[in-house]
Amino acid sequence: MSVRAPLENKQGADGLCRQFPTGGGRAAAAGINALPSDQLDAFIDAFTKAYP
C-alpha cells in the first residue's frame, strides 16, 4: 500500500510505514509492500494517530 503525507505537512509517511514489516520510504511518500491481514487494524490505528 502507498501512503502519502498531506500536502500541507509532507512528513511522517516513512515513520508510519516503518512500524510494519516491509514498510519504508520517504517522509512525504512511503509504503508497505505486504501488510499481513492481522495487522490491518494496527495500521489503521497508527495512520489515524499520525494523520488525525
N, C-alpha and C positions, 0 to 999 in steps of 0.2 A: 504494500500500500504506500501511497505517497502522502506526505504531509507538507503543506506549505504554510509558513508563518504569515500572519496578516500583513498587508502592505504597510500599514502604519506602525508596525513593530516587527521587523524582519529578523526575529531572534527566537531561539528556543526549539526549533523543529529538530535539530540534531540531538539535543539533550533528551527530548521526549522519546525519540526513536531508539536511542542507545540504551534505554531502560529495558529493551526487549531483545531477545536473541535475533541475530541477523539484521539489527537496526543500526542506522548510521546516516551520515550525510553532512550537509552544511547547515549553518544557522538558519537560513531562510527557507531551505528546501531539503528535506530528508525523506527517509522511507524505511520500511521494514520489508525485507524480502519474503519472509514466510512467517507470519504470525500464527502460532498454534491456536486453535479454536478455543482452548480452555483459558487463553489469556486475553480474549476479546474484551471481557468486562473490565479487566485491569487496564487495558489500553484506553477504553472509553473514559474511565475514571481519571487516568493521567492526562488525557487530552483535555478534558473538561477543566481540570485544575490549571493546566498550562495556558489555556485559552478560554477564559470564562465568558 
